[in-house]
Amino acid sequence: MVAAPSRAGTAGGVETYGNFVGGEWRPAASGDLFENRNPADRDDLVGRFAASGEEDVRAAVAAAAEAAEGWRLTSAIARSGILLKAAAILESRVQQVGRELTREEGKTLKEGIGETTRAVQILRYYAGEAQQPTGEHYPSMSPATLLYTQREPLGVVAVITPWNFPIAIPTWKIAPALAYGNTVVFKPASLTPLCAVRLVEALAEAGLPPGVLNLVTGAASAVGDPLVRDERVTGITFTGSNAVGGELRKIVAERGAKLQLELGGKNPAIVLADADVDHALGHVVNGAMMSAGQKCTATSRAIVDRELVGPFTERLRERIAGLVVGDPQRPETQIGPLVDEGNAERVAGEIERATQDGARLIAGGGRLTDNGRGRGAYVAPTLFADVDPDSRLGQEELFGPVLGVIAVDGMDEAVAVANRVRFGLSASLFTRDLGRALAFVQGIQAGIVHVNSETAGAEPQVPFGGMKGSSSYSREQGKAARDFFTQLKTVYIDPPPTPVAVAERRSGGAA
Ligand code: ADP
């Protein structure tokens, strides 16, 4: 089925986008819209989107529930074919969608196009995974019994996503959900609904039957809340803040559904005295500052051996102060704005507070408003030294371009400090010593561990997720996604009794 265009109309040259429910693009029941603005220039209106509410959520869940049985019984090979086609459609639009991603989210064009390309790769990956075996065959106590497991979908899955990877995260949730036979109601972050529309368009045009994938845009309270409370939703996959994750835990614990949470991080990069300093510098700066630090895997603590902390911090300062911050559409720009004014103000407030708490400000330090940057949500890449590991700056995720340096004496203290936070998403170690690298892998409390590379690197074919407060003891991506998006059925098949056995049983009963 080829879907009607997502565009519901234009008003004053600005496009208006609807929800996608039951295979059709339609406005919110209320007819209300919300605005999406470019964080690099608040005068640039990206589009108007459906400001949905409970009625829209109910309709989307009903469409997904109605489509569930048909999609569950669609062959995995056919589901794979649709994902493959969606990959080709999105790939043909990578430049346009990447540019739109940059316009609504603010990361650089290179990152926007790179992320869209990643989404294409993820669709292809799950087209492949859909064709893999999904069960296991076991020996039985009875030799004649055929004993095996098969994986079945959960049913209707809610996909709730943040703004920081507005096409990759939705894709790495929706692609496996669909590959394994679930139907989906997708609620994207209100700050990045255009990428959500573009992903849904590609999947709809690839031939998804009506109701299999539904998109409802709008506010968390008006859309997210009724969605997670709907009894027909049997699985919820969420990436976002720890505060919201905690709320979802409570709601779901009461009503019962399968829940996957990907939450925050306070990711350390440990630099030992024997590290290749040039190599470590590049990875620490990129890990901390790319995407303006708005990655859950961003490096926010540089834990550096006291032997080299002085010169290393000075070189960090040079690199960070030299970063080109500006319009993310320009090729020379390395760091764009934060996602919106509210986040820029919040991070500027955290920088102020860290200074008052005694951290030593070395570079950056607040908003950037010169050279036209006053029209956008710009925050200077910021470096602090002498960070107390137990201070707010040492403990809490700021989600901005802010790096704190913590000095330690050697490897053991470094790992102890690295672990002394409530998060455990990713961690890096820079060393030339294989023994230390192996000890770090053993001792660090993190779901993703890097040796000699930045904390923010994550490939889509391997499991992704954190330990401790960063996750819900589940993993996304790679083959791990199958565990969340399916449930097991264990099947015992015994041969029917032979005619001889039946006759013997009958004659035995007569005697
Ligand atoms: P971020 O600001 O990083 O996007 P949030 O945790 O605030 O992180 O939001 C992540 C996603 O969860 C967004 O799509 C948001 O609208 C949604 N959301 C926020 N609060 C709730 C809630 N109480 N119930 C369901 N979804 C919510």
Boltz pocket constraint, residues with backbone or C-beta under 6 A from the ligand:
constraints:
  - pocket:
      binder: B
      contacts: [[A, 160], [A, 161], [A, 162], [A, 163], [A, 164], [A, 187], [A, 188], [A, 189], [A, 190], [A, 218], [A, 219], [A, 220], [A, 221], [A, 223], [A, 224], [A, 225], [A, 228], [A, 239], [A, 240], [A, 241], [A, 242], [A, 244], [A, 245], [A, 247]]
      max_distance: 6.0
